[in-house]
């Protein structure tokens, strides 16, 4: 399965842009679409593939954060995992 991630264009330099994706700055090729500073975009395989509306980007980012939170181990699970990894075999 392939997933495109939303981000915000924060800098443009020729055919590439710096994009803020969930507080991580990445470089993406912008040859496929017309973008401007401040646009929200979808990035797939290092390329901007679509300009999207801000509210859609925010909804997608919220969903990604919900998935990340659900997948993160709970404190008790993390502690148990730490203790289990420190046991001698």
PDB file of N, CA, C and O in Angstrom:
ATOM      1  N   UNK A   1       0.838  -1.169   0.000  1.00  0.00           N
ATOM      2  CA  UNK A   1       0.000   0.000   0.000  1.00  0.00           C
ATOM      3  C   UNK A   1       0.887   1.237   0.000  1.00  0.00           C
ATOM      4  O   UNK A   1       1.897   1.283   0.702  1.00  0.00           O
ATOM      5  N   UNK A   2       0.513   2.226  -0.777  1.00  0.00           N
ATOM      6  CA  UNK A   2       1.250   3.482  -0.840  1.00  0.00           C
ATOM      7  C   UNK A   2       0.464   4.566  -0.120  1.00  0.00           C
ATOM      8  O   UNK A   2      -0.764   4.614  -0.201  1.00  0.00           O
ATOM      9  N   UNK A   3       1.172   5.425   0.577  1.00  0.00           N
ATOM     10  CA  UNK A   3       0.529   6.499   1.323  1.00  0.00           C
ATOM     11  C   UNK A   3       1.180   7.822   0.951  1.00  0.00           C
ATOM     12  O   UNK A   3       2.404   7.950   0.984  1.00  0.00           O
ATOM     13  N   UNK A   4       0.368   8.795   0.600  1.00  0.00           N
ATOM     14  CA  UNK A   4       0.852  10.153   0.388  1.00  0.00           C
ATOM     15  C   UNK A   4       0.646  10.909   1.691  1.00  0.00           C
ATOM     16  O   UNK A   4      -0.367  10.728   2.366  1.00  0.00           O
ATOM     17  N   UNK A   5       1.604  11.753   2.043  1.00  0.00           N
ATOM     18  CA  UNK A   5       1.495  12.503   3.288  1.00  0.00           C
ATOM     19  C   UNK A   5       1.316  13.988   2.996  1.00  0.00           C
ATOM     20  O   UNK A   5       1.887  14.512   2.039  1.00  0.00           O
ATOM     21  N   UNK A   6       0.518  14.665   3.827  1.00  0.00           N
ATOM     22  CA  UNK A   6       0.317  16.096   3.634  1.00  0.00           C
ATOM     23  C   UNK A   6       1.423  16.912   4.288  1.00  0.00           C
ATOM     24  O   UNK A   6       2.015  16.499   5.286  1.00  0.00           O
ATOM     25  N   UNK A   7       1.685  18.059   3.717  1.00  0.00           N
ATOM     26  CA  UNK A   7       2.661  18.975   4.286  1.00  0.00           C
ATOM     27  C   UNK A   7       2.429  20.375   3.756  1.00  0.00           C
ATOM     28  O   UNK A   7       1.589  20.600   2.885  1.00  0.00           O
ATOM     29  N   UNK A   8       3.202  21.322   4.308  1.00  0.00           N
ATOM     30  CA  UNK A   8       3.067  22.729   3.924  1.00  0.00           C
ATOM     31  C   UNK A   8       4.379  23.205   3.304  1.00  0.00           C
ATOM     32  O   UNK A   8       5.453  23.001   3.871  1.00  0.00           O
ATOM     33  N   UNK A   9       4.283  23.838   2.139  1.00  0.00           N
ATOM     34  CA  UNK A   9       5.446  24.388   1.450  1.00  0.00           C
ATOM     35  C   UNK A   9       5.991  25.567   2.266  1.00  0.00           C
ATOM     36  O   UNK A   9       5.274  26.531   2.537  1.00  0.00           O
ATOM     37  N   UNK A  10       7.272  25.474   2.654  1.00  0.00           N
ATOM     38  CA  UNK A  10       7.865  26.560   3.443  1.00  0.00           C
ATOM     39  C   UNK A  10       9.015  27.261   2.709  1.00  0.00           C
ATOM     40  O   UNK A  10       9.454  28.336   3.118  1.00  0.00           O
ATOM     41  N   UNK A  11       9.497  26.647   1.629  1.00  0.00           N
ATOM     42  CA  UNK A  11      10.576  27.256   0.850  1.00  0.00           C
ATOM     43  C   UNK A  11      10.584  26.622  -0.536  1.00  0.00           C
ATOM     44  O   UNK A  11      10.366  25.419  -0.679  1.00  0.00           O
ATOM     45  N   UNK A  12      10.838  27.436  -1.552  1.00  0.00           N
ATOM     46  CA  UNK A  12      10.922  26.926  -2.922  1.00  0.00           C
ATOM     47  C   UNK A  12      12.277  27.306  -3.496  1.00  0.00           C
ATOM     48  O   UNK A  12      12.721  28.449  -3.390  1.00  0.00           O
ATOM     49  N   UNK A  13      12.933  26.307  -4.115  1.00  0.00           N
ATOM     50  CA  UNK A  13      14.233  26.529  -4.745  1.00  0.00           C
ATOM     51  C   UNK A  13      14.265  25.748  -6.057  1.00  0.00           C
ATOM     52  O   UNK A  13      14.605  24.566  -6.077  1.00  0.00           O
ATOM     53  N   UNK A  14      13.910  26.413  -7.137  1.00  0.00           N
ATOM     54  CA  UNK A  14      13.886  25.760  -8.446  1.00  0.00           C
ATOM     55  C   UNK A  14      12.807  24.690  -8.508  1.00  0.00           C
ATOM     56  O   UNK A  14      11.628  24.962  -8.279  1.00  0.00           O
ATOM     57  N   UNK A  15      13.233  23.453  -8.826  1.00  0.00           N
ATOM     58  CA  UNK A  15      12.289  22.334  -8.957  1.00  0.00           C
ATOM     59  C   UNK A  15      12.031  21.613  -7.637  1.00  0.00           C
ATOM     60  O   UNK A  15      11.347  20.589  -7.611  1.00  0.00           O
ATOM     61  N   UNK A  16      12.572  22.140  -6.549  1.00  0.00           N
ATOM     62  CA  UNK A  16      12.406  21.495  -5.249  1.00  0.00           C
ATOM     63  C   UNK A  16      11.839  22.471  -4.224  1.00  0.00           C
ATOM     64  O   UNK A  16      12.006  23.686  -4.334  1.00  0.00           O
ATOM     65  N   UNK A  17      11.172  21.912  -3.234  1.00  0.00           N
ATOM     66  CA  UNK A  17      10.630  22.725  -2.146  1.00  0.00           C
ATOM     67  C   UNK A  17      10.927  22.040  -0.827  1.00  0.00           C
ATOM     68  O   UNK A  17      11.005  20.814  -0.744  1.00  0.00           O
ATOM     69  N   UNK A  18      11.090  22.852   0.194  1.00  0.00           N
ATOM     70  CA  UNK A  18      11.165  22.318   1.550  1.00  0.00           C
ATOM     71  C   UNK A  18       9.733  22.291   2.056  1.00  0.00           C
ATOM     72  O   UNK A  18       8.996  23.272   1.955  1.00  0.00           O
ATOM     73  N   UNK A  19       9.356  21.137   2.605  1.00  0.00           N
ATOM     74  CA  UNK A  19       7.986  20.937   3.040  1.00  0.00           C
ATOM     75  C   UNK A  19       7.983  20.509   4.500  1.00  0.00           C
ATOM     76  O   UNK A  19       8.729  19.616   4.899  1.00  0.00           O
ATOM     77  N   UNK A  20       7.131  21.161   5.294  1.00  0.00           N
ATOM     78  CA  UNK A  20       6.962  20.811   6.698  1.00  0.00           C
ATOM     79  C   UNK A  20       5.899  19.712   6.773  1.00  0.00           C
ATOM     80  O   UNK A  20       4.719  19.937   6.504  1.00  0.00           O
ATOM     81  N   UNK A  21       6.359  18.521   7.145  1.00  0.00           N
ATOM     82  CA  UNK A  21       5.461  17.367   7.286  1.00  0.00           C
ATOM     83  C   UNK A  21       5.492  16.950   8.751  1.00  0.00           C
ATOM     84  O   UNK A  21       6.448  16.314   9.197  1.00  0.00           O
ATOM     85  N   UNK A  22       4.459  17.302   9.495  1.00  0.00           N
ATOM     86  CA  UNK A  22       4.356  16.955  10.911  1.00  0.00           C
ATOM     87  C   UNK A  22       5.614  17.370  11.684  1.00  0.00           C
ATOM     88  O   UNK A  22       6.170  16.586  12.454  1.00  0.00           O
ATOM     89  N   UNK A  23       6.048  18.604  11.467  1.00  0.00           N
ATOM     90  CA  UNK A  23       7.225  19.203  12.114  1.00  0.00           C
ATOM     91  C   UNK A  23       8.546  18.569  11.688  1.00  0.00           C
ATOM     92  O   UNK A  23       9.556  18.740  12.371  1.00  0.00           O
ATOM     93  N   UNK A  24       8.556  17.853  10.594  1.00  0.00           N
ATOM     94  CA  UNK A  24       9.773  17.329   9.983  1.00  0.00           C
ATOM     95  C   UNK A  24       9.927  18.020   8.633  1.00  0.00           C
ATOM     96  O   UNK A  24       8.992  18.042   7.832  1.00  0.00           O
ATOM     97  N   UNK A  25      11.098  18.578   8.386  1.00  0.00           N
ATOM     98  CA  UNK A  25      11.325  19.286   7.124  1.00  0.00           C
ATOM     99  C   UNK A  25      11.938  18.310   6.126  1.00  0.00           C
ATOM    100  O   UNK A  25      12.950  17.667   6.403  1.00  0.00           O
ATOM    101  N   UNK A  26      11.306  18.215   4.960  1.00  0.00           N
ATOM    102  CA  UNK A  26      11.792  17.328   3.908  1.00  0.00           C
ATOM    103  C   UNK A  26      11.842  18.090   2.587  1.00  0.00           C
ATOM    104  O   UNK A  26      11.182  19.116   2.421  1.00  0.00           O
ATOM    105  N   UNK A  27      12.620  17.581   1.669  1.00  0.00           N
ATOM    106  CA  UNK A  27      12.710  18.174   0.344  1.00  0.00           C
ATOM    107  C   UNK A  27      11.854  17.348  -0.611  1.00  0.00           C
ATOM    108  O   UNK A  27      11.873  16.118  -0.565  1.00  0.00           O
ATOM    109  N   UNK A  28      11.112  18.023  -1.468  1.00  0.00           N
ATOM    110  CA  UNK A  28      10.262  17.315  -2.420  1.00  0.00           C
ATOM    111  C   UNK A  28      10.343  17.987  -3.792  1.00  0.00           C
ATOM    112  O   UNK A  28      10.448  19.209  -3.900  1.00  0.00           O
ATOM    113  N   UNK A  29      10.292  17.167  -4.824  1.00  0.00           N
ATOM    114  CA  UNK A  29      10.285  17.641  -6.195  1.00  0.00           C
ATOM    115  C   UNK A  29       8.913  18.245  -6.494  1.00  0.00           C
ATOM    116  O   UNK A  29       7.884  17.652  -6.172  1.00  0.00           O
ATOM    117  N   UNK A  30       8.905  19.424  -7.111  1.00  0.00           N
ATOM    118  CA  UNK A  30       7.632  20.101  -7.401  1.00  0.00           C
ATOM    119  C   UNK A  30       7.367  20.251  -8.903  1.00  0.00           C
ATOM    120  O   UNK A  30       6.534  21.064  -9.305  1.00  0.00           O
ATOM    121  N   UNK A  31       8.066  19.476  -9.729  1.00  0.00           N
ATOM    122  CA  UNK A  31       7.903  19.584 -11.186  1.00  0.00           C
ATOM    123  C   UNK A  31       6.503  19.195 -11.664  1.00  0.00           C
ATOM    124  O   UNK A  31       6.058  19.670 -12.709  1.00  0.00           O
ATOM    125  N   UNK A  32       5.810  18.344 -10.920  1.00  0.00           N
ATOM    126  CA  UNK A  32       4.526  17.817 -11.390  1.00  0.00           C
ATOM    127  C   UNK A  32       3.355  18.780 -11.206  1.00  0.00           C
ATOM    128  O   UNK A  32       2.343  18.659 -11.897  1.00  0.00           O
ATOM    129  N   UNK A  33       3.480  19.735 -10.281  1.00  0.00           N
ATOM    130  CA  UNK A  33       2.358  20.639  -9.990  1.00  0.00           C
ATOM    131  C   UNK A  33       2.872  22.064  -9.794  1.00  0.00           C
ATOM    132  O   UNK A  33       4.053  22.279  -9.525  1.00  0.00           O
ATOM    133  N   UNK A  34       1.973  23.022  -9.931  1.00  0.00           N
ATOM    134  CA  UNK A  34       2.306  24.421  -9.656  1.00  0.00           C
ATOM    135  C   UNK A  34       2.014  24.687  -8.191  1.00  0.00           C
ATOM    136  O   UNK A  34       0.877  24.542  -7.745  1.00  0.00           O
ATOM    137  N   UNK A  35       3.035  25.076  -7.444  1.00  0.00           N
ATOM    138  CA  UNK A  35       2.865  25.362  -6.017  1.00  0.00           C
ATOM    139  C   UNK A  35       3.386  26.747  -5.701  1.00  0.00           C
ATOM    140  O   UNK A  35       4.174  27.323  -6.451  1.00  0.00           O
ATOM    141  N   UNK A  36       2.930  27.270  -4.573  1.00  0.00           N
ATOM    142  CA  UNK A  36       3.459  28.535  -4.074  1.00  0.00           C
ATOM    143  C   UNK A  36       3.689  28.401  -2.580  1.00  0.00           C
ATOM    144  O   UNK A  36       3.158  27.493  -1.939  1.00  0.00           O
ATOM    145  N   UNK A  37       4.472  29.295  -2.036  1.00  0.00           N
ATOM    146  CA  UNK A  37       4.773  29.302  -0.615  1.00  0.00           C
ATOM    147  C   UNK A  37       3.473  29.286   0.193  1.00  0.00           C
ATOM    148  O   UNK A  37       2.546  30.044  -0.092  1.00  0.00           O
ATOM    149  N   UNK A  38       3.418  28.421   1.194  1.00  0.00           N
ATOM    150  CA  UNK A  38       2.243  28.341   2.054  1.00  0.00           C
ATOM    151  C   UNK A  38       1.207  27.333   1.607  1.00  0.00           C
ATOM    152  O   UNK A  38       0.273  27.044   2.354  1.00  0.00           O
ATOM    153  N   UNK A  39       1.348  26.779   0.387  1.00  0.00           N
ATOM    154  CA  UNK A  39       0.396  25.762  -0.088  1.00  0.00           C
ATOM    155  C   UNK A  39       0.509  24.498   0.734  1.00  0.00           C
ATOM    156  O   UNK A  39       1.587  24.142   1.209  1.00  0.00           O
ATOM    157  N   UNK A  40      -0.607  23.828   0.896  1.00  0.00           N
ATOM    158  CA  UNK A  40      -0.628  22.490   1.484  1.00  0.00           C
ATOM    159  C   UNK A  40      -0.647  21.494   0.335  1.00  0.00           C
ATOM    160  O   UNK A  40      -1.394  21.656  -0.629  1.00  0.00           O
ATOM    161  N   UNK A  41       0.177  20.467   0.447  1.00  0.00           N
ATOM    162  CA  UNK A  41       0.364  19.528  -0.661  1.00  0.00           C
ATOM    163  C   UNK A  41       0.392  18.090  -0.155  1.00  0.00           C
ATOM    164  O   UNK A  41       0.570  17.833   1.035  1.00  0.00           O
ATOM    165  N   UNK A  42       0.213  17.162  -1.089  1.00  0.00           N
ATOM    166  CA  UNK A  42       0.428  15.747  -0.814  1.00  0.00           C
ATOM    167  C   UNK A  42       1.756  15.350  -1.435  1.00  0.00           C
ATOM    168  O   UNK A  42       2.053  15.700  -2.577  1.00  0.00           O
ATOM    169  N   UNK A  43       2.556  14.610  -0.660  1.00  0.00           N
ATOM    170  CA  UNK A  43       3.861  14.147  -1.135  1.00  0.00           C
ATOM    171  C   UNK A  43       3.845  12.628  -1.190  1.00  0.00           C
ATOM    172  O   UNK A  43       3.413  11.960  -0.250  1.00  0.00           O
ATOM    173  N   UNK A  44       4.323  12.095  -2.310  1.00  0.00           N
ATOM    174  CA  UNK A  44       4.460  10.644  -2.465  1.00  0.00           C
ATOM    175  C   UNK A  44       5.776  10.379  -3.187  1.00  0.00           C
ATOM    176  O   UNK A  44       6.053  10.976  -4.227  1.00  0.00           O
ATOM    177  N   UNK A  45       6.574   9.491  -2.637  1.00  0.00           N
ATOM    178  CA  UNK A  45       7.849   9.082  -3.247  1.00  0.00           C
ATOM    179  C   UNK A  45       8.738  10.280  -3.577  1.00  0.00           C
ATOM    180  O   UNK A  45       9.409  10.297  -4.609  1.00  0.00           O
ATOM    181  N   UNK A  46       8.740  11.282  -2.693  1.00  0.00           N
ATOM    182  CA  UNK A  46       9.616  12.426  -2.870  1.00  0.00           C
ATOM    183  C   UNK A  46       9.113  13.478  -3.841  1.00  0.00           C
ATOM    184  O   UNK A  46       9.828  14.429  -4.156  1.00  0.00           O
ATOM    185  N   UNK A  47       7.881  13.312  -4.319  1.00  0.00           N
ATOM    186  CA  UNK A  47       7.310  14.275  -5.270  1.00  0.00           C
ATOM    187  C   UNK A  47       6.003  14.838  -4.741  1.00  0.00           C
ATOM    188  O   UNK A  47       5.189  14.116  -4.165  1.00  0.00           O
ATOM    189  N   UNK A  48       5.811  16.127  -4.943  1.00  0.00           N
ATOM    190  CA  UNK A  48       4.508  16.725  -4.653  1.00  0.00           C
ATOM    191  C   UNK A  48       3.581  16.289  -5.785  1.00  0.00           C
ATOM    192  O   UNK A  48       3.868  16.518  -6.960  1.00  0.00           O
ATOM    193  N   UNK A  49       2.471  15.662  -5.416  1.00  0.00           N
ATOM    194  CA  UNK A  49       1.555  15.144  -6.444  1.00  0.00           C
ATOM    195  C   UNK A  49       0.246  15.915  -6.525  1.00  0.00           C
ATOM    196  O   UNK A  49      -0.509  15.760  -7.485  1.00  0.00           O
ATOM    197  N   UNK A  50      -0.029  16.752  -5.513  1.00  0.00           N
ATOM    198  CA  UNK A  50      -1.291  17.493  -5.537  1.00  0.00           C
ATOM    199  C   UNK A  50      -1.257  18.632  -4.527  1.00  0.00           C
ATOM    200  O   UNK A  50      -0.686  18.494  -3.446  1.00  0.00           O
ATOM    201  N   UNK A  51      -1.868  19.751  -4.881  1.00  0.00           N
ATOM    202  CA  UNK A  51      -2.108  20.839  -3.943  1.00  0.00           C
ATOM    203  C   UNK A  51      -3.483  20.579  -3.336  1.00  0.00           C
ATOM    204  O   UNK A  51      -4.446  20.310  -4.054  1.00  0.00           O
ATOM    205  N   UNK A  52      -3.569  20.661  -1.996  1.00  0.00           N
ATOM    206  CA  UNK A  52      -4.839  20.389  -1.318  1.00  0.00           C
ATOM    207  C   UNK A  52      -5.232  21.578  -0.449  1.00  0.00           C
ATOM    208  O   UNK A  52      -4.416  22.454  -0.160  1.00  0.00           O
ATOM    209  N   UNK A  53      -6.496  21.591  -0.041  1.00  0.00           N
ATOM    210  CA  UNK A  53      -6.985  22.657   0.832  1.00  0.00           C
ATOM    211  C   UNK A  53      -6.455  22.453   2.247  1.00  0.00           C
ATOM    212  O   UNK A  53      -6.205  21.327   2.678  1.00  0.00           O
ATOM    213  N   UNK A  54      -6.291  23.562   2.957  1.00  0.00           N
ATOM    214  CA  UNK A  54      -5.745  23.542   4.314  1.00  0.00           C
ATOM    215  C   UNK A  54      -6.567  22.642   5.232  1.00  0.00           C
ATOM    216  O   UNK A  54      -6.002  21.865   6.002  1.00  0.00           O
ATOM    217  N   UNK A  55      -7.901  22.738   5.158  1.00  0.00           N
ATOM    218  CA  UNK A  55      -8.731  21.933   6.069  1.00  0.00           C
ATOM    219  C   UNK A  55      -8.581  20.440   5.820  1.00  0.00           C
ATOM    220  O   UNK A  55      -8.636  19.656   6.768  1.00  0.00           O
ATOM    221  N   UNK A  56      -8.395  20.026   4.576  1.00  0.00           N
ATOM    222  CA  UNK A  56      -8.158  18.612   4.275  1.00  0.00           C
ATOM    223  C   UNK A  56      -6.800  18.176   4.819  1.00  0.00           C
ATOM    224  O   UNK A  56      -6.680  17.091   5.388  1.00  0.00           O
ATOM    225  N   UNK A  57      -5.781  19.012   4.647  1.00  0.00           N
ATOM    226  CA  UNK A  57      -4.445  18.695   5.169  1.00  0.00           C
ATOM    227  C   UNK A  57      -4.500  18.537   6.685  1.00  0.00           C
ATOM    228  O   UNK A  57      -3.933  17.593   7.235  1.00  0.00           O
ATOM    229  N   UNK A  58      -5.183  19.463   7.360  1.00  0.00           N
ATOM    230  CA  UNK A  58      -5.279  19.391   8.828  1.00  0.00           C
ATOM    231  C   UNK A  58      -6.013  18.135   9.279  1.00  0.00           C
ATOM    232  O   UNK A  58      -5.628  17.515  10.270  1.00  0.00           O
ATOM    233  N   UNK A  59      -7.056  17.760   8.568  1.00  0.00           N
ATOM    234  CA  UNK A  59      -7.792  16.537   8.915  1.00  0.00           C
ATOM    235  C   UNK A  59      -6.899  15.299   8.734  1.00  0.00           C
ATOM    236  O   UNK A  59      -6.889  14.402   9.577  1.00  0.00           O
ATOM    237  N   UNK A  60      -6.158  15.264   7.635  1.00  0.00           N
ATOM    238  CA  UNK A  60      -5.264  14.130   7.393  1.00  0.00           C
ATOM    239  C   UNK A  60      -4.170  14.062   8.455  1.00  0.00           C
ATOM    240  O   UNK A  60      -3.840  12.975   8.929  1.00  0.00           O
ATOM    241  N   UNK A  61      -3.604  15.206   8.833  1.00  0.00           N
ATOM    242  CA  UNK A  61      -2.563  15.241   9.863  1.00  0.00           C
ATOM    243  C   UNK A  61      -3.123  14.781  11.205  1.00  0.00           C
ATOM    244  O   UNK A  61      -2.443  14.079  11.953  1.00  0.00           O
ATOM    245  N   UNK A  62      -4.352  15.171  11.512  1.00  0.00           N
ATOM    246  CA  UNK A  62      -5.001  14.721  12.742  1.00  0.00           C
ATOM    247  C   UNK A  62      -5.149  13.197  12.723  1.00  0.00           C
ATOM    248  O   UNK A  62      -4.882  12.534  13.726  1.00  0.00           O
ATOM    249  N   UNK A  63      -5.570  12.647  11.590  1.00  0.00           N
ATOM    250  CA  UNK A  63      -5.716  11.188  11.479  1.00  0.00           C
ATOM    251  C   UNK A  63      -4.384  10.480  11.667  1.00  0.00           C
ATOM    252  O   UNK A  63      -4.315   9.463  12.357  1.00  0.00           O
ATOM    253  N   UNK A  64      -3.323  11.010  11.059  1.00  0.00           N
ATOM    254  CA  UNK A  64      -1.996  10.414  11.245  1.00  0.00           C
ATOM    255  C   UNK A  64      -1.583  10.448  12.713  1.00  0.00           C
ATOM    256  O   UNK A  64      -1.011   9.481  13.214  1.00  0.00           O
ATOM    257  N   UNK A  65      -1.867  11.552  13.408  1.00  0.00           N
ATOM    258  CA  UNK A  65      -1.496  11.641  14.827  1.00  0.00           C
ATOM    259  C   UNK A  65      -2.305  10.660  15.663  1.00  0.00           C
ATOM    260  O   UNK A  65      -1.783  10.097  16.626  1.00  0.00           O
ATOM    261  N   UNK A  66      -3.567  10.446  15.313  1.00  0.00           N
ATOM    262  CA  UNK A  66      -4.395   9.463  16.015  1.00  0.00           C
ATOM    263  C   UNK A  66      -3.843   8.045  15.820  1.00  0.00           C
ATOM    264  O   UNK A  66      -3.802   7.257  16.764  1.00  0.00           O
ATOM    265  N   UNK A  67      -3.426   7.732  14.611  1.00  0.00           N
ATOM    266  CA  UNK A  67      -2.847   6.413  14.327  1.00  0.00           C
ATOM    267  C   UNK A  67      -1.553   6.236  15.106  1.00  0.00           C
ATOM    268  O   UNK A  67      -1.314   5.180  15.692  1.00  0.00           O
ATOM    269  N   UNK A  68      -0.719   7.271  15.111  1.00  0.00           N
ATOM    270  CA  UNK A  68       0.552   7.212  15.837  1.00  0.00           C
ATOM    271  C   UNK A  68       0.315   6.998  17.330  1.00  0.00           C
ATOM    272  O   UNK A  68       1.000   6.197  17.965  1.00  0.00           O
ATOM    273  N   UNK A  69      -0.649   7.712  17.880  1.00  0.00           N
ATOM    274  CA  UNK A  69      -0.955   7.579  19.308  1.00  0.00           C
ATOM    275  C   UNK A  69      -1.477   6.183  19.629  1.00  0.00           C
ATOM    276  O   UNK A  69      -1.097   5.600  20.645  1.00  0.00           O
ATOM    277  N   UNK A  70      -2.337   5.645  18.782  1.00  0.00           N
ATOM    278  CA  UNK A  70      -2.893   4.313  19.011  1.00  0.00           C
ATOM    279  C   UNK A  70      -1.825   3.231  18.903  1.00  0.00           C
ATOM    280  O   UNK A  70      -1.912   2.205  19.577  1.00  0.00           O
ATOM    281  N   UNK A  71      -0.832   3.451  18.071  1.00  0.00           N
ATOM    282  CA  UNK A  71       0.218   2.452  17.854  1.00  0.00           C
ATOM    283  C   UNK A  71       1.325   2.524  18.908  1.00  0.00           C
ATOM    284  O   UNK A  71       2.079   1.567  19.086  1.00  0.00           O
ATOM    285  N   UNK A  72       1.421   3.654  19.603  1.00  0.00           N
ATOM    286  CA  UNK A  72       2.479   3.821  20.605  1.00  0.00           C
ATOM    287  C   UNK A  72       2.195   2.935  21.813  1.00  0.00           C
ATOM    288  O   UNK A  72       1.045   2.814  22.235  1.00  0.00           O
ATOM    289  N   UNK A  73       3.244   2.308  22.379  1.00  0.00           N
ATOM    290  CA  UNK A  73       3.040   1.496  23.574  1.00  0.00           C
ATOM    291  C   UNK A  73       2.631   2.373  24.745  1.00  0.00           C
ATOM    292  O   UNK A  73       3.086   3.509  24.874  1.00  0.00           O
ATOM    293  N   UNK A  74       1.784   1.845  25.582  1.00  0.00           N
ATOM    294  CA  UNK A  74       1.390   2.554  26.796  1.00  0.00           C
ATOM    295  C   UNK A  74       2.559   2.507  27.769  1.00  0.00           C
ATOM    296  O   UNK A  74       3.455   1.679  27.605  1.00  0.00           O
ATOM    297  N   UNK A  75       2.575   3.365  28.765  1.00  0.00           N
ATOM    298  CA  UNK A  75       3.678   3.411  29.728  1.00  0.00           C
ATOM    299  C   UNK A  75       3.941   2.061  30.367  1.00  0.00           C
ATOM    300  O   UNK A  75       5.097   1.649  30.471  1.00  0.00           O
ATOM    301  N   UNK A  76       2.889   1.352  30.803  1.00  0.00           N
ATOM    302  CA  UNK A  76       3.065   0.035  31.430  1.00  0.00           C
ATOM    303  C   UNK A  76       3.703  -0.945  30.454  1.00  0.00           C
ATOM    304  O   UNK A  76       4.579  -1.722  30.835  1.00  0.00           O
ATOM    305  N   UNK A  77       3.267  -0.911  29.189  1.00  0.00           N
ATOM    306  CA  UNK A  77       3.818  -1.816  28.183  1.00  0.00           C
ATOM    307  C   UNK A  77       5.283  -1.502  27.916  1.00  0.00           C
ATOM    308  O   UNK A  77       6.090  -2.415  27.744  1.00  0.00           O
ATOM    309  N   UNK A  78       5.631  -0.226  27.878  1.00  0.00           N
ATOM    310  CA  UNK A  78       7.010   0.172  27.629  1.00  0.00           C
ATOM    311  C   UNK A  78       7.908  -0.274  28.785  1.00  0.00           C
ATOM    312  O   UNK A  78       9.025  -0.742  28.561  1.00  0.00           O
ATOM    313  N   UNK A  79       7.418  -0.130  30.025  1.00  0.00           N
ATOM    314  CA  UNK A  79       8.192  -0.552  31.192  1.00  0.00           C
ATOM    315  C   UNK A  79       8.386  -2.056  31.178  1.00  0.00           C
ATOM    316  O   UNK A  79       9.492  -2.540  31.420  1.00  0.00           O
ATOM    317  N   UNK A  80       7.319  -2.805  30.896  1.00  0.00           N
ATOM    318  CA  UNK A  80       7.430  -4.268  30.831  1.00  0.00           C
ATOM    319  C   UNK A  80       8.408  -4.671  29.740  1.00  0.00           C
ATOM    320  O   UNK A  80       9.210  -5.585  29.934  1.00  0.00           O
ATOM    321  N   UNK A  81       8.352  -4.005  28.603  1.00  0.00           N
ATOM    322  CA  UNK A  81       9.254  -4.298  27.494  1.00  0.00           C
ATOM    323  C   UNK A  81      10.703  -4.034  27.883  1.00  0.00           C
ATOM    324  O   UNK A  81      11.590  -4.811  27.528  1.00  0.00           O
ATOM    325  N   UNK A  82      10.955  -2.943  28.611  1.00  0.00           N
ATOM    326  CA  UNK A  82      12.303  -2.626  29.088  1.00  0.00           C
ATOM    327  C   UNK A  82      12.822  -3.702  30.017  1.00  0.00           C
ATOM    328  O   UNK A  82      13.959  -4.152  29.877  1.00  0.00           O
ATOM    329  N   UNK A  83      11.988  -4.123  30.977  1.00  0.00           N
ATOM    330  CA  UNK A  83      12.409  -5.140  31.941  1.00  0.00           C
ATOM    331  C   UNK A  83      12.668  -6.464  31.248  1.00  0.00           C
ATOM    332  O   UNK A  83      13.620  -7.169  31.582  1.00  0.00           O
ATOM    333  N   UNK A  84      11.823  -6.805  30.281  1.00  0.00           N
ATOM    334  CA  UNK A  84      11.989  -8.066  29.570  1.00  0.00           C
ATOM    335  C   UNK A  84      13.278  -8.073  28.743  1.00  0.00           C
ATOM    336  O   UNK A  84      13.948  -9.100  28.629  1.00  0.00           O
ATOM    337  N   UNK A  85      13.614  -6.919  28.171  1.00  0.00           N
ATOM    338  CA  UNK A  85      14.826  -6.869  27.343  1.00  0.00           C
ATOM    339  C   UNK A  85      16.101  -6.900  28.179  1.00  0.00           C
ATOM    340  O   UNK A  85      17.171  -7.215  27.660  1.00  0.00           O
ATOM    341  N   UNK A  86      15.999  -6.578  29.462  1.00  0.00           N
ATOM    342  CA  UNK A  86      17.181  -6.554  30.334  1.00  0.00           C
ATOM    343  C   UNK A  86      17.422  -7.870  31.046  1.00  0.00           C
ATOM    344  O   UNK A  86      18.459  -8.037  31.687  1.00  0.00           O
ATOM    345  N   UNK A  87      16.481  -8.821  30.951  1.00  0.00           N
ATOM    346  CA  UNK A  87      16.672 -10.118  31.603  1.00  0.00           C
ATOM    347  C   UNK A  87      17.782 -10.894  30.902  1.00  0.00           C
ATOM    348  O   UNK A  87      17.909 -10.871  29.678  1.00  0.00           O
ATOM    349  N   UNK A  88      18.564 -11.568  31.702  1.00  0.00           N
ATOM    350  CA  UNK A  88      19.617 -12.421  31.137  1.00  0.00           C
ATOM    351  C   UNK A  88      19.006 -13.746  30.717  1.00  0.00           C
ATOM    352  O   UNK A  88      18.092 -14.265  31.359  1.00  0.00           O
ATOM    353  N   UNK A  89      19.528 -14.272  29.638  1.00  0.00           N
ATOM    354  CA  UNK A  89      19.036 -15.553  29.126  1.00  0.00           C
ATOM    355  C   UNK A  89      19.993 -16.645  29.491  1.00  0.00           C
ATOM    356  O   UNK A  89      19.762 -17.806  29.152  1.00  0.00           O
TER     357      UNK A  89
END
